[in-house]
Every structure is written in C-alpha cells, then in structure tokens.
Amino acid sequence: MMKKIRYLIVFALIMAFASSVSHAQDKIIDESIPALSYDTKLTKEEFYSKTREVKETPSGDEYLAYHVRLPQDWTEVSGRSPQSEDLSSKLLGEVVRFVSPPEIDKRALFTIRAMKMEYLISTKNWFLNFIKTNGYSIEGMDASNENKVLAEYVVFKENVSYLVRAVAQRNGNRMVLAEYMIPPGMPGDAMGMQKWSILTFGLENRDPAPPIELQKLPLLDVAAFYYPSDWMAMPTNDKSLEKMKISLLKVSDNPVKEKRDKEAKLQDGAISTYYYDKKSHPDIAEKLSVVKEALKEKNMTPGQELLQIERKERSSAYKYHPMKAFEVDITEGRYIDYEYWVTYTESPGAYMIVTLVTPARDTDFLEWSKNISAFSLVADSFTMM
C-alpha cells in the first residue's frame, strides 16, 4: 500500500510539472493550431430542453463510467462487443456508440473509444500524435487543462466528411476519447448541440494511478530518483559518495514485460544522470561542460538552442534549474535528427545533472513525447535521503 502511495505522490509531481513543460512546448508544437471556439447561438437552457442525460459504465469498468447529455431522439447501438474488458495498447477500441435518426442516408454519431496506456505522456501530446497519425485536419484545440484536451477536427468516413468535436482524457492507465460527429446537412443547430454536448462529457470515477509502474533508483544511500519501468537502468562501476553516473536506456521494443530481453538502442532515447557532492565537485558549470563533451563519444555535438523551460519549485530545500533543449549535430553515422536536453537539480550539499538524447519531435513525435515525460520525471523526482 505504501509503495503505491509513493508512486502516486511522485506521479502527481510530474503531472503538475507537465503544465510548465506544456506551455513552453506550445510555442513549437501547436503554434499553428487555432484556439477552440465555443461560440454558439444555442443557449444552455435550449440545449438542456432538447437533451437527456446518459450515465453508463461500459463493460462494468468503473474507470470508464461516464456521463453526457445527448439529443432526446438519439439511440444507443446495441450488441457492441465489450472491448473495454481487453483494452489494446495499440488501438483505440470503441466501447460506446449512439446515433441520431437518419437524415436521408446519413446520421450523426457519438462514440467513446479507449485504449490501455503503457507509457508516460501528456494528454495533449498523446492527442496531437493521434491527429498526426490519422492525418486529420484540426480546426481548433483547448489544452488549458493538463489532463483533458478538447478539439475540433474533420474526418472522412465512407466518403462522408464529418465535423468532429471531441474530448480526450487520461484516467489511470486508460486514455478515453469521446467524439461527437456530424455530417453535412443535419437539421437545426447541430453544431450548437455538438458544442454543448461535449462540454457535458465527464468521467464518473478518477483513477489517480500512473499509466505505468514507476521504479525508484537509490544512489547508494545518499539520494534517489524515479523513472518509468519501460526504461532500463544501466548502473556503472564508477560509484562513490562524491560522484555517480547512471544511464537509462529506452528499449527497442515493447511491451514492458519483454524489455529485459530486448536490446537497448540509442536511437530510441537515452537519459544520463550525474550525481556530484558539492564539497568534492563545487564547480557546477565545469561539470555541465564535461557532460556536454561526453556527447562526442556518440559522434554528436550540441547545436542551436531550441528553447529553455523554467521549472516549478517542488521543495524549498532544492533549486530546480531550467531545462534547455538543443539541436544535435551528427559528426558521423546516424541519419535521423536528434535533440539534446539538459537540466540539473541542486540541494545544499549536492546536485544531479540530467541529460536526454532523443529522436527529434519531427522525426518521431510519439517517441519524443514519451522521452520528454520520462526525462521530466527523472529530473523532478531527485531527492536526497
């Protein structure tokens, strides 16, 4: 029980920290995406008079239990398979579907899809990857809530163009996507109904657990940090109370249960941590330079600075120095683009430098997003014992 509580405390830290990371990423990831519009002529009172509340628990899964208001004449499609009993980590499985009365040969739809999560990622980055992967045309997005994203986009199904208003929300190890889809030519204020309906969607039960187990890694008996269990810790023999180095490698294949048997490769991502005692190593700037120089062993050098992210203070006993991200210049070999991230956390008697080498966001957005979340967790969870 105490082990689970520790996981929840640390995960709460990284989720709170994710908001500051997200704001900085907005400048480089979704700067071209318009803000989501909530304008409608349909009043809330009119919407409520034309709708009914739906509350269900798909397949008996309490963490998929939801509520939403839908038009009174919509009906649920019965006989759907209980996919939530065996959620896939690869695909969004449909667990709920409601349909409108037919308008000639078309219907509006409300669906809920869910998938099992096996890695750390912000809800916004998961959703952006979903849009990129499917090639959808996004019309607007609201990611002001770090655990929930609302958006509008266009999809094509069976040669029909649908305007979709959706909400994506993570709940424990489940990612839930509710979509309200309307085809052209629907009667009345269909878009107004759509906007109000998605705003009424919510999950009944909050699961605060992280989507993946978090491992605690002690640095002898002086310090520790947490990391996600889909990474592999590679301790070195160079350990002392004055300095230590630990490498974390992203394994080349998932799921997590197979990771110990798989070869870890730099191309998937690599985190390095460098612990230093201040009495023995007081010059932090010098150590940061030494750490950067270590990139040359991988035929890499830091290039242009991409951004700097201020970190939130988690404890008055520590200083949380900014994260910096750089392009990586490849001196030989390797034909994909990388980024190099670095930060450090400082206590009165010691400090830990954390670096990340990751495929660039434009090379593999999903892997980049997962790697940034893991890097943030390691850096933010450093504590002295």
QUIFENMO-V670887 format. One record per residue. N is the residue number from 0. SS is DSSP state (a for helix, b for strand, c for the rest). Layout:
n = (N;N)
ss = (SS;SS)
This chain:
n = (0;1;2;3;4;5;6;7;8;9;10;11;12;13;14;15;16;17;18;19;20;21;22;23;24;25;26;27;28;29;30;31;32;33;34;35;36;37;38;39;40;41;42;43;44;45;46;47;48;49;50;51;52;53;54;55;56;57;58;59;60;61;62;63;64;65;66;67;68;69;70;71;72;73;74;75;76;77;78;79;80;81;82;83;84;85;86;87;88;89;90;91;92;93;94;95;96;97;98;99;100;101;102;103;104;105;106;107;108;109;110;111;112;113;114;115;116;117;118;119;120;121;122;123;124;125;126;127;128;129;130;131;132;133;134;135;136;137;138;139;140;141;142;143;144;145;146;147;148;149;150;151;152;153;154;155;156;157;158;159;160;161;162;163;164;165;166;167;168;169;170;171;172;173;174;175;176;177;178;179;180;181;182;183;184;185;186;187;188;189;190;191;192;193;194;195;196;197;198;199;200;201;202;203;204;205;206;207;208;209;210;211;212;213;214;215;216;217;218;219;220;221;222;223;224;225;226;227;228;229;230;231;232;233;234;235;236;237;238;239;240;241;242;243;244;245;246;247;248;249;250;251;252;253;254;255;256;257;258;259;260;261;262;263;264;265;266;267;268;269;270;271;272;273;274;275;276;277;278;279;280;281;282;283;284;285;286;287;288;289;290;291;292;293;294;295;296;297;298;299;300;301;302;303;304;305;306;307;308;309;310;311;312;313;314;315;316;317;318;319;320;321;322;323;324;325;326;327;328;329;330;331;332;333;334;335;336;337;338;339;340;341;342;343;344;345;346;347;348;349;350;351;352;353;354;355;356;357;358;359;360;361;362;363;364;365;366;367;368;369;370;371;372;373;374;375;376;377;378;379;380;381;382;383;384)
ss = (c;a;a;a;a;a;a;a;a;a;a;a;a;a;a;a;a;a;a;a;a;a;a;a;a;a;a;a;a;c;c;c;c;c;b;c;c;c;c;c;c;c;c;a;a;a;a;a;a;c;b;b;b;b;b;b;c;a;a;a;c;a;a;a;c;b;b;b;b;b;b;c;c;c;b;b;c;c;c;c;c;c;a;a;a;a;c;c;c;c;c;c;b;b;b;b;b;b;b;c;c;c;b;c;c;b;c;c;b;b;b;b;b;b;b;b;c;c;c;c;c;c;a;a;a;a;a;a;a;a;a;a;a;a;c;c;b;b;b;b;b;b;b;b;b;c;c;b;b;b;b;b;b;b;b;b;b;c;c;b;b;b;b;b;b;b;b;b;b;b;b;c;c;b;b;b;b;b;b;b;b;b;b;c;c;c;c;c;c;a;a;a;a;a;a;a;a;a;a;a;c;b;b;c;c;c;c;c;c;c;c;c;c;b;b;b;b;b;b;c;c;c;b;b;b;b;b;b;c;c;b;b;b;b;b;b;b;b;b;c;c;c;b;b;b;b;b;b;b;b;b;c;c;c;c;a;a;a;a;a;a;c;c;b;c;a;a;a;c;b;b;b;b;b;b;b;b;c;c;c;c;c;c;a;a;a;a;a;a;a;a;a;a;a;a;a;a;a;c;b;b;b;b;b;b;b;b;b;b;c;c;c;c;c;c;c;c;b;b;b;c;c;b;b;b;b;b;b;b;b;c;c;c;c;c;c;c;b;b;b;b;b;b;b;b;b;b;c;c;b;b;b;b;b;b;b;b;b;b;c;c;c;c;c;a;a;a;a;a;a;a;a;a;a;a;a;a;a;a;a;c;c;b;b;c)
